[in-house]
Amino acid sequence: MSIIVVGSSAFDDIETPKGKRVRILGGSCIYFSLAASFKSKSKIVSVVGEDFPKNIFSKLNKKKILTEGLVVEKGKTFSWGGVYKTISEDPETRFTNLNVFEDFQPEIPNSYKKNNKILFLANIDPDLQNKILDGSSANKFIGLDTMNFWIASKRRSLFKAIQRVDLLTINELELKLITKKDSLERAFSDIFKKFQIKYLIVKRGSGGSMLVSRKNFHWIPSYPFVNLVDPTGAGDSFAGALFSHLSKRNSFTEKDILDGMIYGSAMSSFTIESFGTERLFKLSPKELEGRHKKLRKIARI
Ligand code: AMP
């Protein structure tokens, strides 16, 4: 089975205590699909401008990532600038230039619709997430990610989209912004009061991730032995790995999600060891499997 992923494709300017990079490849659906490529085919729906290098398409295709839905429009590619004052904190956004995303009307190509039961709405304008949901009804399992920018600017539209998915994956700050609750416990119960979702995943960086359902709570550690260089894309690559695991299993139980989260933790620990997507492009299945095994042992799974 394959995954349709809708999200941003970007040029990022990133500054962390370990250095600085300008106009490097980024975006939520790029990180997601690279991470997913080890276990599953993913099909990108996104937009870039005429300034986007053509060779990126073939680099993605080599990883079994389909790009028919990654359209090129007149104008500039989306760009984002973020600064991490300390490496463990959320970034401070310096700029968000929507550019070609301003007028983008996403469509799922017909060729993507065959043999597809999983949809992931990566971080992108909630109006576009809703548009994709309007046009796709045959999904077995749908996930959604977002960020503070959209929680602040498109709260209503975002809430409408969350109402229509199975799994919401956000970080702790985003959870507090959505629920306006300071205590985690109150935030959890508020989320399940507000939305029909089955699962909530809360990412906490080096503090691991939590899986919450109406009845249960689980905690998964992050891989402890990393040399953290740039946290960008950790969340998207975690989700890409998790959803590729679900796609391969073709099953969506709590146990499948927990196993997928360990795999996601192993994946994102590589993402953050270099700037941007560098490490994901070079990562070998053997390296990934080694760390995944170690993490399963640490987590006693
Ligand atoms: P994360 O996994 O949360 O670190 O996601 C990082 C990626 O999100 C970066 O590569 C950015 O290009 C992208 N991004 C930043 N702001 C936005 C936004 N408002 N909408 C969509 N994508 C964004």
Boltz pocket constraint, residues with backbone or C-beta under 6 A from the ligand:
constraints:
  - pocket:
      binder: B
      contacts: [[A, 8], [A, 9], [A, 10], [A, 11], [A, 12], [A, 25], [A, 26], [A, 27], [A, 28], [A, 31], [A, 79], [A, 80], [A, 96], [A, 123], [A, 124], [A, 125], [A, 147], [A, 149], [A, 150], [A, 231], [A, 232], [A, 233], [A, 234], [A, 235], [A, 236], [A, 237]]
      max_distance: 6.0
